[in-house]
Each structure stands twice: as C-alpha cells, then as structure tokens.
Amino acid sequence: MRNFILFIILMIVINVGLLPAQTQESQEQSGANVYSFFVNIVNEPFHFPLVGLVNIAIGNHILPQIGLINFNLNNLSSLQTGLINFVGGDFAGLQIGLVNTTGGSFQGAQISLINLTGKINGFQIGLINYANTIENGIPIGLISIVRNGGFKAVELSINEIAHTNFAFKTGVEIFYTSFNVSWNPTIDWGYSLLTGIGLGTHISISDNFFFNPELTFMSNMNIGDTNLYYFSFAPNLGFRIAYGFSVLVAPTITWVHSVNNDGEISKTFLALYNHEINTKNNLLIGGRLALRFQ
C-alpha cells in the first residue's frame, strides 16, 4: 500500500513537471489541454468527462469530474466526486467527497464530511455544513450553520430528567440539531451531569405562536461505570414574549435505560409518572418549561 501511494505521488509530480508553464489566460487563448489520467487540465469547452487523480477545469463545464481532487474554476453543471471537490462559481448537480466547496450558489446535493457553499438551494448532508445564505434547501448534519437566514438559539430549561438544562441549537427552522448539558443535584454525582444531542423542527402557527417538536438523547458522564441513557420526545408549544425571547412548554415522554441495572433515575418535580418496565428500563411521563433566545 505504501509503495502504491508513493507511485501515485511520483506520477503526479512527473505529470505536473511536464505541464507547459502557462498562465490561465495564455492557456485559454492557446486552447491547450492536458489529459493524462493522473493530472488533467482542460479548458472550456471540453467534451469528455475528467477522470484522473487531479482534475482541473478552467472555464464552465457540464460533464462529470471523477478523481481524488477536482477543481472547476468557474461554473459546473454535473457530477463531482472525489476526496476534495471545489467549484469556484455556481454549481448545479451532485458533489460527493471528503470536502465539498462551492464558491457561488449551489443547486442540487452536497454529500461529504464537510460541505461549504455560498448560497444553498438543495440539500447538504454531512458532518459539518456551512452556507452563507439559504434560498430553498435543508442542511442535514451534526453541525449545520447558515450565516444568513439560518436558525440559531440558546435555551435554559427544566424537565423531568434534570433541574437545569442548557442547549445550543443550530441549523434551519425545518431541521436543526441541539447540543445539551444537564445537571440534577438531587442524585449521586456520577449520574447528575448529563450531556447529549437532539434534533427538532420549528413550525410557525402565527406571528407569536409556534409548534416545536424535539427528540433528545442524553447520557450521564459516569464513564466506565453504570451509564444511564435517556431518549425523550417533547412536542413544545412556544410563545414569543419579546424580541428574540420565547417561552416553551410541553408534556414529555422519556425512556430511561440503565446499562447494568444499578443506575438511579432523575427525580424532579416535573416527573409526574414513573413506570418501571423492568430492572433496566423505565418510562417517565413529565413536562418541560424553557426560556429561549433566538
């Protein structure tokens, strides 16, 4: 495997060394193209797909680019798939890679660990998604940030699990993720501090009222010992009380799972009903009250 990687690197270096020393302007004027299946550099128009380790397309193109690294310096309407994909202008189509970047507007789907774009009009699916603005689309990932037009909020709450809960929420209103830290001082320290993630959607009912269902997963931080896992659903109803501030209330239902039977579940005054399913599982019925700044 090591020898293969060294061979690939050597081929790239050789091909780059054989390329004519031309600027982008002079290459466009001369119309010179290099297609070696290792490093491909082509101008507009080029009527064949680019398949190679490194693909560089100068100008606007409409055919697929398949390689380890793909660069399109202007607009692209097609498929880009590789470890690293870059489009300098507008993109319409499908990007699949380890890192996808579009400098202009994006229409279609970006699928990778990291997706970056100027304006999104489609889907982003990845671990981290970023867009400058959103027109008509949904970023789906662990962390999704839309600079203009996105959903960002911080929240303090009390629920049937813990007395104090802090959450940061990011994404878009139709789909966002949350990062949560909770504390319940009434139980042993090993179970009192919880962390977790969640997802939700924000649906406006009127100018001041909204419906906000959320799913949340929480776990205690007693690593290496008994772990408790909480899976909660809360169909929140919210009311805007001032600019940026909202109050939310909801009934809640939570399934509590103890890994090795001797975990103690939370005890708060909002836990209205506790049903023991068996020695490892409990069902809690309760409620939550939250203050959100958005």
N, C-alpha and C positions, 0 to 999 in steps of 0.2 A: 504494500500500500504506500509506503514511504517513497519507494522508487517511482511509483506511478505518479505521485504528486510532484516529485522533482522533475519528472519528464514533462509533465504538463506545463510547469513553470518555465522550463527551458524552451519549450516550443513557443510559448507566449513571448518570451524575451527575444527569440530569434525573429519571429514574425514582426514584432514591433520594431526591431532594429532594421529590418528590410523595408519598412514603410518609407515612402518618399517624405522628405521634410517639407511639408506644405502647410500653410495656414488654412483655416476653414474656408476663407474667401477664395484663395487660389485653387483649393481642391474643388470647390463648387464650380468655378469657372472652367477648370480643365475637365471636369466630369470623371476624374479618375476614381475607380473603385478597387478595393482590395477585399477579396473573398477567399480566405484560406482555411476556413473551418476552425481555426484557432483564434485569430483576431480578424474580424470583419469590419471594414469601414466603407460605408456606401453613402452616396449622395441621392438626393431627390431628382428624378424618380428612380426607384429600383423595383423591379417587377418579380423578385423572388424573395421567399422568406429568409430571414437571417438565422442560421443555425451554426453556433460556434461557442467557444469558451467566452470570448468577449465580442459583443456586437455593438457597434457604434453607428447610428443612423443620423445623418446630417440632413435637415430639412423635414418635410412632412411625409409620413409613410402610413400605409394601410395594410401591411402584411405582417404576419407573426414574427416575433423575435424570441428565440429559444436558446438559452445559454446560461453560463454561470453569472455573467454580468451583462446587463442590457442597458444601453443608453440611447435614448431618442432625444435629440436636442430641440426639436420643435414639437409639432403635434403628431399624435399617433392614434389611429383607429383600428385596433386589432387586439391580439393577444401578446402579452409579455410574461414570460415565465423564466425564472432563474433565481439565484441566491439574492442578487441585488438588481432591482429594476428602477430605472429613472426616466421620466418624461419631463422635458423642460417646459413644454407648452400645455395644451389641452389634451386630455386623454379620454377616449371612448372605447370601452371594451372590458377586458379582464386582465388583471395583474395578479400573478401568483408568485410568491418568493419569500425569502427570509426578511427582506426590507423592500417596501414599495414606496416610491416617491413620485408625486406629480406636482409640478410647479404651478400649473394653471388650474382650470376647472376639471373635474373628474365626473364621468358618467359611466356607470357600469358597476363593477365589483372589484374591490381590492381584498386579497386574501393573503395574509402573511403574519409573522410575529409582530412587525411594526409597519403601520400604514400612515403615510403622510400625504396630505393634499391641500391645495388652496381652497377650492370650493367643492363640496361633495354633493352629488346628485345620483345617489345609488346606495351601495352597501359597502361598508368596511367590516371585515371580520378578522380579528387579530388579537394579540395580547395587549398591544398599545395602539390606539388610533388617535390621530390628530387631524383636525381640519380647521382652516382659518374661518370659513363660513359654511353654512349648510343651507341648501336650497330645497332639496326634496330627497332625503335619504336617511339611513339609520346606521350609525356605527355600533357594532356589537363586539365587545371585548371586555377584558378585565378593567382596563383604564381607557376611557374614551373622552377626549377633550375637544370641544368645539369652541373656538375663541369667541366668535360672534354668533349668537343665536342658539347656543347650547344650554344645557341645564346644569347648574352648579348650586349646591346648597349645603349648609351645615345645620345640624339638628341636635337638640337636647331632649331626652325623653325619659319616661319611667314606664315600665311594663311589668308583665307577670314573671319575667325572668330576673330582672335586676332593678335596683333603685335608681341607678344613674347610668344613662346611655348617651354616648356621643357618636355621631355619624357624619361622615363626609360623603356627599353624593355627586356624581359627575356623569355626563353623557348628554342625551337629549330627552325631551319630555316623554316621548313614546317608549324609550328604553334607556334606563340608566342603571349604574351599579353603585353600591354603597360600601364603605369601609367603616366597621363599627368596633367600638371599645366599650365594655360594660363593667360595672362594679356593683357587687351586692355585699355589703358589710355584715349581713346577718349570718353568713355561713363561713365555714373554715376558709382560711386564706388560700389554700390550694385550689379552691373552687370559686372564689369570689371574683377573680379577674377573668373576664371573657373577651375574646376577640372573634371577629367574623366578617363575612361579606354578605351582600344581598343584592337583589335586583328589584326594580319596580317600574311602574308606568304612571304618568301624570295625565289625567283626563279632566279638562275644564268642563264644569257644569254651567257656570255663569261667570260674571266678572270677578266675583268674590268667593265662589264655592268651587271645589274640585274633588274628584274621586281619585284615590292614590293607593291602589293595592300593591303590597310588597311581600316578597319572600325573603327570609333571612336565615342564614346558617351561622351558629355561634358555637364556640368550644372554650372550655376552661384552659388555662395556661399551665396546668399542673403536669408538665412534660415528664414522661417516664413513669407516671403513677396512674391512678384512676382518672380517666377522661370522661367528661360529660359532653354530649352533643345535643344541641337544640335546633330544631327545624320549625320555624314559625311562619304563620301567614296572618297578615293584618290588612283588612280592607279599609284603609284610612279614609275618613272624610275630613277635608280641610276647609278652613275659613281664613281669608286674608284680613288681618286686623289692622295693618298699616303697611306702608311701602316696604316691600321686601320681607315682611314678617307674616307668619301664618301659624295658626293653632290647628293641630290634628288630633282626632280621637278615633278609636277603633276597638271593636272586640277582637280578641286574638285566640288562636288555637296553636298549641305548641306540642310537638312530640319530643320527649326527652329520652335519650338513650345513654345508659351507663355501660362502659366497656367491661368492667369487671365487678359489677354488682354492688360495690360499697360506696358509690357516689351519692352525695346529698344534693337534692334539687333545691332551687332557689325558693325563698319564702318572702314574698312581697304582698302588700295589701291588695294589689291588683290581680293576684292569682285567686280567682273565685272558686275554682273547682280543680281538684287533683285526683285523677283516676289512675290507679296502679294497674297496668296491663299485666305485667309480670315483674320478676326481680330486676330486669334490665330496662324496662320501658315504662314510661309514664305519659299520660296525656293531660296537659294543662289547658284550662279554659280561663281566660282573663281579659285584660284590656290594656290599652296604652294611651298615654297623653303626651303630646310632643309640642315643642316650640321650634319652628324652622325659620331660618333666614336664607333667602334665596336671591 
